[in-house]
Amino acid sequence: MADGIGETLEGLEAVVKERLAAADAGASYVASLAAKGRGKIAQKLGEEAVETVIAALTQDDAALTGEAADLVFHLTVLLGERGLGWDDVAAELARRHGISGHAEKAARQQ
């Protein structure tokens, strides 16, 4: 990973949080998306996930990188709308560290 990924995500998260707080839906893309509600944000995240998969299977690295950036951006918006952030995701990843993927998945099913 590139140096500063944490700083990049923190910066993105700060901008998203600021724009989510905007009262004017026309103030930014984030504000306009949030004004449409959580369902629309989640739908957009799903669309970006599908586009990322398609790029991974049929396009070049630049296309995949672009779609991955869109996916991370929209995930940041959804997390922010829920009052969550990348620290919450990092904490969950840290909790899972050292646990077999199979064991972790089995524990979720119980």
Secondary structure by P-SEA (a helix, b strand, c coil): cccaaaaaaaaaaaaaaaaaacccccccaaaaaaaacaaaaaaaaaaaaaaaaaaaccccaaaaaaaaaaaaaaaaaaaaaacccaaaaaaaaaaaccccaaaaaaaaac
